[in-house]
Amino acid sequence: MSLRWKITGMTILSVLLTLVVSALLVRQMITITEEQRLRDEATSSLKQAVRILDETGISILGATVNDPQLPAEARDAAVAGHYITYRAKLEGQDVVYAAAPVNLGTQPAVLSLSVSWANSQQMRHSVDTALIWAGIATLVLVSAFGTLIVSRLVLRLSKGSQAARAIASGQRRVLVEDAIGKPFGGKDEVDQFAEAVDAMAQKLNAKIAAEQRFSADLAHELRTPLTGLVTAASLLPESRPTQLVQDRVAKLRSLVEDLLEVSRLESQVESARLSELELDSCVAEIIGRIRERRPEQCANLELRLQAGGSTVLVESKRLERILENLISNASIHGTGAIVIGTRGRSISVLDHGTGFPQGILETGPERFVSKGGGIGLGLTIASGQAQAMGAAMKLSNHGGALVELELQAPASMPGPSRPVRDD
């Protein structure tokens, strides 16, 4: 259940309970007040009737001497010498009796009269009806107003979550406080939360920017001396130490080139030159070239082309860079065969290894964060190149580490195909 309906439901329930309790209290107060009024009225009428009876011997105001319908409890209390009032039923109707002792000659007697509750009950019924309609109207109005307020709150929270996702996707100019809009008046807790998120995002962006500048500057600073080192290593006489030096220099050069590529991708200054290509043939040609360059890593590679003539918008060089990095990662971290499959507009790479760590699945590829043995640039480069082409890259664990790449469709093609799963 959404927050909107939870708060709306709680508001309606609170208003309903308040109305019910208030109505019960008002009804009880009216009942008590009306009963006391009737008792006072009956006592006053009885006193007048007693006075007239003593003076004239005539009974007035409907007073009756020794009324047989007077309840015994009231008669006994009156005989004891008290003015009493007693609530009872007379012919099925609620009445209030008033009774008092009198003397008829030398004989003691009880004079009593009754006052009907009929008018009071009619009045209470009218009050109950008014309370019901007033409660319904109040419930509708308060619920409508509460729903309006809650909808506004939920809308601001929803816009804030969308802005936070935009920030998480790399849009650094987005501000949550601007996205949520202003409340009805002043600032509330949502604004305070938005300010805190914006402050956190600004600090994180500053930290990320500093790290990116450091990586880019380091790669540029290393490139010049590394070029001289590569040249010097190539001039060394053939020997086992020379081979080791050249191998390490080549790896260092590859690392520096990867750092420069990452810095270019993160700066988002590159633009892909997309062209419409048939997916299966494009992937087959790319894998063929990768096999020539990396025969050892591709020894257990299985290619399953099932796109069925599907065409995609892609830049072949960038796609080759992505697949080369994914194959390299799969050969290092996986076990068994590396399966590359196509279906619809998707490409999948499965390594049959232990899979990605939960942290990488939750946050996505990050520089210098690896699933074991490496510095984590391969996935970062693959993700950056996919983003540059407008493709979506998804990481999951399905019989191993599974990477799914969803490419763009030409304008004339229908919506996206289902994700690839190679079992």
Solvent accessible surface area in square Angstrom, and as a share of the most:
residue,aa,sasa,rsa
1,M,177,0.79
2,S,54,0.35
3,L,82,0.41
4,R,76,0.28
5,W,146,0.51
6,K,107,0.45
7,I,52,0.26
8,T,8,0.05
9,G,37,0.35
10,M,120,0.54
11,T,35,0.20
12,I,64,0.33
13,L,87,0.43
14,S,56,0.36
15,V,23,0.13
16,L,77,0.38
17,L,103,0.51
18,T,85,0.50
19,L,40,0.20
20,V,72,0.41
21,V,81,0.47
22,S,50,0.32
23,A,31,0.24
24,L,111,0.55
25,L,107,0.53
26,V,56,0.32
27,R,101,0.37
28,Q,101,0.45
29,M,130,0.58
30,I,39,0.20
31,T,19,0.11
32,I,101,0.51
33,T,92,0.53
34,E,16,0.07
35,E,32,0.15
36,Q,97,0.43
37,R,115,0.42
38,L,4,0.02
39,R,55,0.20
40,D,79,0.41
41,E,73,0.33
42,A,0,0.00
43,T,33,0.19
44,S,72,0.46
45,S,30,0.20
46,L,1,0.00
47,K,108,0.46
48,Q,84,0.37
49,A,0,0.00
50,V,17,0.10
51,R,121,0.44
52,I,37,0.19
53,L,14,0.07
54,D,98,0.51
55,E,115,0.52
56,T,78,0.46
57,G,54,0.52
58,I,107,0.55
59,S,50,0.32
60,I,51,0.26
61,L,95,0.47
62,G,67,0.65
63,A,10,0.08
64,T,56,0.33
65,V,43,0.25
66,N,78,0.40
67,D,24,0.12
68,P,118,0.74
69,Q,103,0.46
70,L,4,0.02
71,P,32,0.20
72,A,64,0.49
73,E,115,0.52
74,A,1,0.01
75,R,68,0.25
76,D,94,0.49
77,A,37,0.29
78,A,0,0.00
79,V,99,0.57
80,A,70,0.55
81,G,46,0.44
82,H,109,0.49
83,Y,100,0.38
84,I,30,0.15
85,T,37,0.22
86,Y,67,0.25
87,R,94,0.34
88,A,21,0.16
89,K,138,0.58
90,L,43,0.21
91,E,152,0.68
92,G,60,0.57
93,Q,102,0.45
94,D,23,0.12
95,V,8,0.05
96,V,0,0.00
97,Y,4,0.02
98,A,1,0.00
99,A,0,0.00
100,A,0,0.00
101,P,50,0.32
102,V,10,0.06
103,N,110,0.57
104,L,80,0.40
105,G,72,0.69
106,T,133,0.77
107,Q,121,0.54
108,P,106,0.66
109,A,8,0.06
110,V,4,0.02
111,L,0,0.00
112,S,1,0.01
113,L,10,0.05
114,S,48,0.31
115,V,24,0.14
116,S,60,0.39
117,W,0,0.00
118,A,53,0.41
119,N,127,0.65
120,S,2,0.01
121,Q,60,0.27
122,Q,114,0.51
123,M,72,0.32
124,R,34,0.13
125,H,115,0.51
126,S,59,0.38
127,V,36,0.21
128,D,29,0.15
129,T,55,0.32
130,A,61,0.48
131,L,49,0.24
132,I,106,0.54
133,W,169,0.59
134,A,55,0.42
135,G,13,0.13
136,I,83,0.42
137,A,52,0.40
138,T,52,0.30
139,L,40,0.20
140,V,91,0.52
141,L,124,0.62
142,V,56,0.32
143,S,16,0.10
144,A,60,0.47
145,F,133,0.56
146,G,12,0.12
147,T,42,0.25
148,L,104,0.52
149,I,63,0.32
150,V,8,0.05
151,S,33,0.21
152,R,73,0.27
153,L,53,0.27
154,V,23,0.13
155,L,80,0.40
156,R,4,0.01
157,L,64,0.32
158,S,45,0.29
159,K,78,0.33
160,G,10,0.09
161,S,44,0.28
162,Q,109,0.49
163,A,6,0.05
164,A,41,0.32
165,R,161,0.59
166,A,21,0.16
167,I,30,0.15
168,A,91,0.71
169,S,73,0.47
170,G,36,0.35
171,Q,101,0.45
172,R,100,0.36
173,R,236,0.86
174,V,40,0.23
175,L,71,0.35
176,V,5,0.03
177,E,42,0.19
178,D,108,0.56
179,A,38,0.29
180,I,3,0.02
181,G,28,0.27
182,K,123,0.52
183,P,24,0.15
184,F,140,0.58
185,G,60,0.58
186,G,64,0.62
187,K,125,0.53
188,D,41,0.21
189,E,130,0.58
190,V,17,0.10
191,D,0,0.00
192,Q,111,0.50
193,F,132,0.55
194,A,1,0.01
195,E,63,0.28
196,A,61,0.47
197,V,23,0.13
198,D,10,0.05
199,A,46,0.36
200,M,107,0.48
201,A,9,0.07
202,Q,107,0.48
203,K,150,0.64
204,L,91,0.45
205,N,30,0.16
206,A,62,0.48
207,K,126,0.54
208,I,71,0.36
209,A,22,0.17
210,A,44,0.34
211,E,78,0.35
212,Q,30,0.13
213,R,145,0.53
214,F,135,0.56
215,S,8,0.05
216,A,21,0.16
217,D,85,0.44
218,L,70,0.35
219,A,0,0.00
220,H,106,0.47
221,E,127,0.57
222,L,65,0.32
223,R,106,0.39
224,T,105,0.61
225,P,81,0.51
226,L,10,0.05
227,T,85,0.49
228,G,42,0.40
229,L,79,0.39
230,V,38,0.22
231,T,75,0.43
232,A,53,0.41
233,A,4,0.03
234,S,72,0.47
235,L,142,0.71
236,L,77,0.38
237,P,102,0.64
238,E,162,0.73
239,S,54,0.35
240,R,151,0.55
241,P,88,0.55
242,T,8,0.05
243,Q,105,0.47
244,L,74,0.37
245,V,63,0.36
246,Q,64,0.28
247,D,58,0.30
248,R,138,0.51
249,V,11,0.06
250,A,57,0.45
251,K,126,0.53
252,L,73,0.36
253,R,123,0.45
254,S,59,0.38
255,L,60,0.30
256,V,1,0.00
257,E,63,0.28
258,D,28,0.14
259,L,10,0.05
260,L,3,0.02
261,E,14,0.06
262,V,3,0.01
263,S,15,0.10
264,R,104,0.38
265,L,20,0.10
266,E,48,0.22
267,S,63,0.41
268,Q,122,0.54
269,V,111,0.64
270,E,56,0.25
271,S,92,0.59
272,A,25,0.20
273,R,210,0.76
274,L,63,0.32
275,S,54,0.35
276,E,102,0.46
277,L,58,0.29
278,E,56,0.25
279,L,0,0.00
280,D,21,0.11
281,S,54,0.35
282,C,9,0.05
283,V,0,0.00
284,A,39,0.30
285,E,107,0.48
286,I,0,0.00
287,I,1,0.00
288,G,31,0.30
289,R,91,0.33
290,I,0,0.00
291,R,91,0.33
292,E,145,0.65
293,R,121,0.44
294,R,78,0.29
295,P,87,0.55
296,E,158,0.71
297,Q,45,0.20
298,C,4,0.02
299,A,79,0.61
300,N,94,0.48
301,L,14,0.07
302,E,72,0.32
303,L,56,0.28
304,R,87,0.32
305,L,66,0.33
306,Q,98,0.43
307,A,10,0.08
308,G,74,0.71
309,G,48,0.47
310,S,17,0.11
311,T,37,0.21
312,V,0,0.00
313,L,48,0.24
314,V,0,0.00
315,E,32,0.14
316,S,38,0.24
317,K,161,0.68
318,R,27,0.10
319,L,0,0.00
320,E,21,0.09
321,R,62,0.23
322,I,0,0.00
323,L,1,0.00
324,E,21,0.10
325,N,15,0.08
326,L,7,0.03
327,I,0,0.00
328,S,21,0.14
329,N,32,0.16
330,A,6,0.05
331,S,41,0.27
332,I,107,0.54
333,H,41,0.18
334,G,16,0.16
335,T,89,0.52
336,G,57,0.55
337,A,27,0.21
338,I,8,0.04
339,V,2,0.01
340,I,0,0.00
341,G,1,0.01
342,T,2,0.01
343,R,66,0.24
344,G,21,0.21
345,R,14,0.05
346,S,1,0.01
347,I,2,0.01
348,S,0,0.00
349,V,5,0.03
350,L,5,0.02
351,D,4,0.02
352,H,73,0.33
353,G,18,0.17
354,T,140,0.81
355,G,8,0.08
356,F,13,0.06
357,P,56,0.35
358,Q,113,0.50
359,G,42,0.40
360,I,6,0.03
361,L,55,0.27
362,E,124,0.56
363,T,95,0.55
364,G,19,0.19
365,P,37,0.24
366,E,77,0.35
367,R,34,0.12
368,F,111,0.46
369,V,67,0.38
370,S,37,0.24
371,K,44,0.19
372,G,41,0.40
373,G,65,0.62
374,G,57,0.55
375,I,76,0.38
376,G,14,0.13
377,L,6,0.03
378,G,15,0.15
379,L,16,0.08
380,T,19,0.11
381,I,0,0.00
382,A,0,0.00
383,S,34,0.22
384,G,15,0.15
385,Q,12,0.06
386,A,1,0.01
387,Q,111,0.49
388,A,34,0.26
389,M,3,0.01
390,G,46,0.45
391,A,13,0.10
392,A,64,0.50
393,M,40,0.18
394,K,109,0.46
395,L,26,0.13
396,S,21,0.14
397,N,73,0.38
398,H,59,0.26
399,G,64,0.61
400,G,7,0.06
401,A,5,0.04
402,L,1,0.00
403,V,8,0.04
404,E,12,0.05
405,L,4,0.02
406,E,39,0.18
407,L,5,0.03
408,Q,66,0.30
409,A,26,0.20
410,P,8,0.05
411,A,114,0.88
412,S,109,0.70
413,M,56,0.25
414,P,107,0.68
415,G,52,0.50
416,P,106,0.67
417,S,37,0.24
418,R,170,0.62
419,P,81,0.51
420,V,1,0.01
421,R,118,0.43
422,D,8,0.04
423,D,141,0.73
